[in-house]
């Protein structure tokens, strides 16, 4: 029930920010008790003749499955020239294809949607032993061979979702402020950055500036488009985003996607 309410509130707030109105002609308002967003500027009329000729595919773990992914998907779909789709699965990554095989799923999704841009955020669950889909001997976290094996997995996944003319936007795992978790993420981020930055068809988006303050500490609150006061960005686990935090992150990533598509802000 909570999940359903959260998704409803996300869609409601996105509609408000893009100037959507109800069929009765009345402006949609947030639920009673919810933080009231600032009223949006009037959106320019959209010509019905414009074809949605660009396609974007979102792939990732729980960050794509929840608020951030909800907002980014809705924001992209609100653009008159973009068709957007999403495939997400919580608690997944590249480490455990025996549990969820992103190589296979990624290949299926790009074949189905033929996207111009693929947005990826994965890796938060990968600080563990690497297994193969068919079993075999695991490569344990912390062993020297782990880094080479994980690097190969990133290369393989990027190769699977790539195609001539297609662009990949790989989002850096956001800073969390959780010391032990950050030690794992530092290694994973470094390997992802190395592999993705070496590809001509891919852009590795550094998210550190979005989620750290001037002293380099994790940013706990920030001004979020549509809200009147600074909002809490993370849930109690320090990793996943609040509704406002998901909207904040989506507002940062949205221009990156438009840039990759060669489109103006919509």
Secondary structure by P-SEA (a helix, b strand, c coil): caaaaaaaaaaaaaaaaacccccccccccccccccccccccccccccccccccbbbbbbbccccccaaaaaaaaaaaacccbbbbbcccccccccccccccaaaaaaaaaaaccccbbbbbcccccccccccccccccccccccaaaaaaaaaaaaaaaaaccccbbbbbbcccccccaaaaaaaaaaaaaaaaaaaacccbbbbbccccccccccccccccccccccccccccccccccccaaaaaaaaaaaaaaaaaaaccccc
